[in-house]
Protein backbone atom coordinates (compact mmCIF):
# COMPACT_ATOMS: atom_id res chain seq x y z
CA UNK A 1 0.00 0.00 0.00
CA UNK A 2 1.14 3.53 -0.82
CA UNK A 3 1.90 5.97 1.90
CA UNK A 4 0.15 9.32 2.20
CA UNK A 5 3.31 11.04 1.05
CA UNK A 6 3.46 9.00 -2.17
CA UNK A 7 -0.23 9.69 -2.82
CA UNK A 8 0.23 13.45 -2.43
CA UNK A 9 3.27 13.46 -4.76
CA UNK A 10 1.34 11.48 -7.39
CA UNK A 11 -1.65 13.85 -7.06
CA UNK A 12 0.63 16.87 -7.43
CA UNK A 13 2.11 15.46 -10.64
CA UNK A 14 -1.36 14.93 -12.15
CA UNK A 15 -2.60 18.43 -11.15
CA UNK A 16 -0.87 20.33 -14.02
CA UNK A 17 -1.88 20.70 -17.66
CA UNK A 18 -0.20 18.79 -20.47
CA UNK A 19 1.46 20.61 -23.33
CA UNK A 20 -1.30 19.50 -25.72
CA UNK A 21 -4.01 20.92 -23.43
CA UNK A 22 -2.21 24.27 -23.27
CA UNK A 23 -1.74 24.37 -27.06
CA UNK A 24 -5.43 23.62 -27.65
CA UNK A 25 -6.45 26.39 -25.24
CA UNK A 26 -4.11 28.90 -26.94
CA UNK A 27 -5.43 27.91 -30.38
CA UNK A 28 -9.05 28.41 -29.26
CA UNK A 29 -8.22 31.81 -27.78
CA UNK A 30 -6.46 32.77 -31.03
CA UNK A 31 -9.46 31.77 -33.15
CA UNK A 32 -11.88 33.69 -30.89
CA UNK A 33 -9.61 36.74 -31.02
CA UNK A 34 -9.47 36.64 -34.82
CA UNK A 35 -13.26 36.41 -35.10
CA UNK A 36 -13.68 39.34 -32.69
CA UNK A 37 -11.22 41.55 -34.60
CA UNK A 38 -12.90 40.76 -37.93
CA UNK A 39 -16.33 41.69 -36.53
CA UNK A 40 -15.04 44.93 -35.03
CA UNK A 41 -13.38 45.99 -38.31
CA UNK A 42 -16.51 45.17 -40.29
CA UNK A 43 -18.68 47.21 -37.93
CA UNK A 44 -16.20 50.08 -37.98
CA UNK A 45 -16.43 50.29 -41.78
CA UNK A 46 -20.24 50.25 -41.64
CA UNK A 47 -20.12 53.06 -39.09
CA UNK A 48 -17.91 55.14 -41.38
CA UNK A 49 -20.32 54.67 -44.29
CA UNK A 50 -23.24 55.72 -42.08
CA UNK A 51 -21.30 58.77 -40.85
CA UNK A 52 -20.48 59.77 -44.45
CA UNK A 53 -24.17 59.47 -45.46
CA UNK A 54 -25.21 61.69 -42.56
CA UNK A 55 -22.46 64.19 -43.36
CA UNK A 56 -23.41 64.54 -47.05
CA UNK A 57 -27.01 65.17 -45.96
CA UNK A 58 -25.84 67.77 -43.41
CA UNK A 59 -23.63 69.53 -45.95
CA UNK A 60 -26.47 69.44 -48.49
CA UNK A 61 -28.71 71.15 -45.90
CA UNK A 62 -25.96 73.72 -45.25
CA UNK A 63 -25.73 74.48 -49.00
CA UNK A 64 -29.51 74.98 -49.07
CA UNK A 65 -29.31 77.27 -46.02
CA UNK A 66 -26.51 79.22 -47.70
CA UNK A 67 -28.70 79.68 -50.76
CA UNK A 68 -31.63 80.87 -48.65
CA UNK A 69 -29.43 83.28 -46.72
CA UNK A 70 -27.37 84.77 -49.57
CA UNK A 71 -29.66 84.13 -52.60
CA UNK A 72 -26.87 82.28 -54.41
CA UNK A 73 -25.16 78.94 -54.19
CA UNK A 74 -21.66 78.81 -52.70
CA UNK A 75 -18.77 78.66 -55.14
CA UNK A 76 -17.24 75.84 -53.09
CA UNK A 77 -17.76 74.08 -49.77
CA UNK A 78 -15.21 76.29 -47.99
CA UNK A 79 -17.75 79.14 -48.21
CA UNK A 80 -19.93 77.17 -45.78
CA UNK A 81 -17.36 77.25 -42.98
CA UNK A 82 -16.31 80.90 -43.42
CA UNK A 83 -18.10 83.61 -41.48
CA UNK A 84 -19.40 86.49 -43.60
CA UNK A 85 -19.54 89.83 -41.83
CA UNK A 86 -21.53 89.46 -38.63
CA UNK A 87 -23.04 86.14 -39.76
CA UNK A 88 -21.95 82.83 -38.28
CA UNK A 89 -20.65 80.11 -40.62
CA UNK A 90 -23.45 78.10 -42.21
CA UNK A 91 -21.69 74.82 -41.32
CA UNK A 92 -20.08 74.23 -37.93
CA UNK A 93 -16.97 72.15 -37.45
CA UNK A 94 -14.37 74.07 -39.43
CA UNK A 95 -12.33 72.35 -42.10
CA UNK A 96 -12.81 68.97 -40.41
CA UNK A 97 -16.48 69.13 -41.35
CA UNK A 98 -15.45 69.01 -45.00
CA UNK A 99 -13.53 65.71 -44.72
CA UNK A 100 -15.17 62.31 -44.95
CA UNK A 101 -14.40 59.55 -42.41
CA UNK A 102 -11.59 58.24 -44.66
CA UNK A 103 -9.82 61.63 -44.76
CA UNK A 104 -10.84 62.71 -48.28
CA UNK A 105 -12.45 66.12 -48.81
CA UNK A 106 -16.07 66.10 -49.87
CA UNK A 107 -16.66 67.14 -53.46
CA UNK A 108 -19.29 69.72 -54.45
CA UNK A 109 -20.83 69.60 -57.91
CA UNK A 110 -23.40 72.11 -59.06
CA UNK A 111 -25.33 72.38 -62.28
CA UNK A 112 -27.67 75.34 -62.25
CA UNK A 113 -30.00 74.89 -59.30
CA UNK A 114 -29.09 71.23 -58.85
CA UNK A 115 -26.12 70.24 -56.77
CA UNK A 116 -24.60 67.22 -55.09
CA UNK A 117 -22.20 66.68 -52.22
CA UNK A 118 -20.05 63.59 -52.75
CA UNK A 119 -17.82 61.44 -50.57
CA UNK A 120 -15.26 59.30 -52.38
CA UNK A 121 -16.16 56.42 -50.08
CA UNK A 122 -13.86 53.77 -48.65
CA UNK A 123 -11.61 53.51 -51.71
CA UNK A 124 -10.84 57.27 -51.74
CA UNK A 125 -11.50 57.60 -55.50
CA UNK A 126 -14.32 59.67 -56.96
CA UNK A 127 -16.43 58.20 -59.73
CA UNK A 128 -16.49 54.64 -58.40
CA UNK A 129 -19.49 52.63 -57.25
CA UNK A 130 -18.74 53.14 -53.55
CA UNK A 131 -19.15 56.93 -53.75
CA UNK A 132 -21.70 58.37 -51.34
CA UNK A 133 -23.74 61.12 -53.01
CA UNK A 134 -26.25 63.48 -51.45
CA UNK A 135 -28.51 63.19 -54.50
CA UNK A 136 -28.70 59.41 -54.03
CA UNK A 137 -28.77 59.10 -50.24
CA UNK A 138 -32.17 59.05 -48.59
CA UNK A 139 -32.54 61.17 -45.49
CA UNK A 140 -32.50 59.13 -42.31
CA UNK A 141 -35.74 58.80 -40.41
CA UNK A 142 -34.99 59.83 -36.83
N, C-alpha and C positions, 0 to 999 in steps of 0.2 A: 504494500500500500504506500501511496505517495504522502509525503509529509506536507504540512500546510505551507511550508516555505516553497517547496517545489510547485505546488498548485498555484501559488501567487505569482511565481516567476513565469509559469506557463501562461497564465491569464494575462500578464503584462505583455508578453510577446504577441499574443493574439489581439490585443487592444488597438493596435495601429492599423493604418490603411496600407494596402499593397500599392505598388507603383501603378498597376493597371487601373485600380479604382481612382487614383488621383488623376491619371491621364484622362479617363472618361469624364470625370467631373470638370476638368479644365476645358475639354472639348465642348461639353454642353454649355458651359458659361460663354465660351467663344462664339458658338452658334447663336445663342440668345442675344449676345451683344451685337453681333452683325445684323440680326433682324431688327433690333431696336434702332440702330443707326440708320438703316435703310428707311424705316418708317418715318423717322424724324426728318431726314433729308427730303423725302417725298412731301411731307406736310409743309415743310418750310417753303418749297417751291410753289405749292398751291397757295400759300399765304402771300407770297410775293405777287403772284398773278392777280389775286383778289385785291391787294393793295394798289396795284397798277390800274385795275379797272375803276376803283373808287377815285383814284387820283385823276384819271382822264375825265371822269364825270365832274369832279370838282373844278378842274381847270376849264372845262367847257362852260360851266356855270359862271366862272370868273370872267371869261371872254364875253359872255352874254351881259353880265353886269357892267363890264367896261363899255360895251356898246350902248347900253341904256344910260350910262352916266355921261359919256363923252360924245355920243351920236356918231361914232365911227368905230370900226374894229381896230384892235391894236395891230401895229406893224409886225410885232413879234411877241413872244411870251414874256420877255423881260419887261415889257411895258406894264404887265400885271403886278409886278413886285416893286415897281418904282412909285414913290409918292409923287403926286402932282400938286404943286402949290400947297394949300392947306389940307388937301384930301389925303386920306390914308391909302396905302396900296390896296388894290382890288383883291389880291391874293396874299394871304399871310404865309410866312415860312421862309421868306428870302429865296436865295438861289437854290437851296435844297429842295424847295417845293417844285422846282422845274426838272428834277432828276427822278428817273424811275427807280424801282428797287434794285435794279442791276447796275445802276450808276450811269446810265445813258440819259442824255437830255431828251425831254419830250420834244416832239416835232409838231409844228403848227402849220397847217395848210389851209389856205382860204381861197375861195373861188366865188367872188361876188359876195352874196350874203350867206353862203354856205361855208362852213369851216369844219375842220377836224383836228383833234388833238391826238397824237399817236405816240405810243410807247413801242420801242423796238422789240420788246419782249425778251425772253430768256436768252436768245441767241445774240442779241445786241445789234442785229442788222435790220434796217428798215426794208420794207417791201417783201418780207417773207410771211409765211402763213401763221407764225406765232405773234405777229404784231397785234397790239391791243389798241383799237381805234375808238374814239368817242362816238363816231357815227355808226358804230356797229355794236356797241356795248349797251345793253339795257340798263336803265337805272335800277339800283337795288331797292327792294321793297322793305323799308325799315318800319 
